[in-house]
Amino acid sequence: MRVTRFLLLSLAAALALAGCSQPGSRGLLMAGPPRTPVAVAAPAAAPGIDNVVYGAPAGRPVAVAAPPPMGGPVVMPLAYAADAEGPYTLDSGDRLRIVVFGQDGLTNSYSVDASGHIDMPLIGSVAARGATTDELARRVAEKLRQGYVREPHVAVEIEAYRPFFILGEVTQPGQYPYVANMTVETAVAIAGGFTQRAFRKTVILNRFVNGQRLRMTVPAVFPLRPGDTVNVQERWF
């Protein structure tokens, strides 16, 4: 009788211990391992209005991704535009000071005309468009060497750069003289500032690089070059 009671008590104790050892059991003893925490990925932040409308975070320079229309500007990344330019090249509207040492009649100020040439005494028309000041000096010297001056020494410097253009949502759009070290922000200030409808974080910039017209979306701190055309867009909201 005692043996039977002992066996029943042992069996009941074994069953009670087995129940307490299950994970998540409400018993006093938690013999099982704790539950492993599950990492929950945070939902992605909703894109801002600049991301939706312009396809990039506000304030960051981006290259226009759409292919250019037939005959339109070539769309290139900003890094290419910065790296590909190299030294400044001349074009219509630049005013130059050309010095031919020992030849006072040839030393004078000359403007690059609409065809991209300068007109000098004795030698006539000299192509200047697309040339650097050093290249133009060599062209002038080469022409002078052809029966006019035995050993010409020529120096060319820029007296005034060709103008830049600013269009769109500015108070006074138009053509303005270029100033050294200009940025988009400086150009907007010269044009009287933004209008109330202007989108102020980026502008559309058109620039000739190596004979091709590039179209870029740039921030207000982007540096300008003579002949650039800045287009300030209207904001959507």
Secondary structure, 3 states (H helix, E strand, C coil): CHHHHHHHHHHHHHHHHHHHCCCCCCCCCCCCCCCCCCCCCCCCCCCCHHHHHHCCCCCCCECCCCCCCCCCCECCCHHHHHHHCCCCCCCCCCEEEEEECCCCCCCEEEECCCCCEEEECCCEEEECCCCCHHHHHHHHHHHHCCCCCCCCCEEEEEEECCCEEEEECECCCEEECCCCCCEHHHHHHHCCCECCCECCCEEEEEEEECCEEEEEEEECCCECCCCCEEEECECCC
